């Protein structure tokens, strides 16, 4: 060993970030192992590395005893006092046993152990560096792909992007620069492994933090995110200061801030809505761009009925139900959307069917009443009603239809038909 070794350690520390002390400890342990293995020695051995000259010395450590039983591990008090008169029984003396030539095998063994320690140190450094980025966003370069993953170079390590975490229909080409969300960092036997995502909702949150300073400093807060990656997303925001518009802040001048996020996500549509502590207002905002006439809750079921103008029903529901689905995810409520005409028809059916007599018009949750109307109308047994009418004595008894079929509610059209049938049969009997 020489000063070249010291220069190599300095270069390793600079390029790899591995402290010289770690490499020297590994080197000393490797040489102890090599010495014992290749020279058939079993005594206690220590290796000392000279940090100034780069030289290595091997010492056999022996204990001072009165009677020597094993000369490889012990030395008599008389021999110890010849070295230094101050030695006493129980002391330990180091005798240099450095071979003139470790030989090729010893050097190779030392090299293998050193490289292993170096790799372990590198893995530890990389893991400690990237575990700090867990649940955060990073920029990387697409390297390659196989049947399982897209491999993204994050600098010192490759992260893996699984098919489930990719944006549908997004094409990843080598050398593309993309931003990814770090979902998990694992320290495996093969080294650190980093899992990233492009479809995670929190990727959207981190992108807004990068583009909107007010979100980063906490002035504007993202309350909830509902996302169907690659297609559309809804983001609910609120402001902690009255004079700041949270939606306008996120959109930015001429839409520049939100447009930067849309471009990064390859055209994913973005709806930014204002959060409100009033659930009805919040749900109305979440169904944007549709207008909402009223919102009625069934708190026990965690659902609500939303009434919208007839001409905006399809807009409120959205393509393939997407707008309603995202609004439900955003607010946490199950949303049933009905048009104004549908609601009027339900109210009329409720009145005609006699649901007032059942007390449903006084129910605390109107949404529950609407569900009851729907279920009762589906449960009509027409044949049983006809049988009941055939048993009537006269036309004057037709008014008792409700008491005869109280468990089978008819809509107005069916009820009118049954009454006419009853009149005809009553006329024949006379």
VENFEN-V106092 format. One record per run of one state. SS is the DSSP state (~ for helix, > for strand, _ for the rest). FROM is the first residue (numbers start at 0). TO is the last residue. If there is no record, write none. Layout:
ss=<SS,SS>
from=<FROM,FROM>
to=<TO,TO>
This chain:
ss=<_,~,_,~,_,>,_,>,_,>,~,_,>,_,~,_,>,_,>,_,>,~,_,>,_,>,_,~,_,~,_,>,_,>,_,~,_,~,_,>,_,~,_,>,_,>,_,~,_,~,_,>,~,_,~,_,~,_,~,_,~,_,~,_>
from=<0,2,16,19,39,44,49,55,65,73,76,83,91,96,102,133,136,145,148,153,157,162,165,176,188,190,197,200,211,212,216,219,228,231,239,245,251,252,264,268,274,278,286,293,298,302,308,309,317,318,331,333,339,352,359,362,365,378,381,390,394,404,411,429>
to=<1,15,18,38,43,48,54,64,72,75,82,90,95,101,132,135,144,147,152,156,161,164,175,187,189,196,199,210,211,215,218,227,230,238,244,250,251,263,267,273,277,285,292,297,301,307,308,316,317,330,332,338,351,358,361,364,377,380,389,393,403,410,428,429>
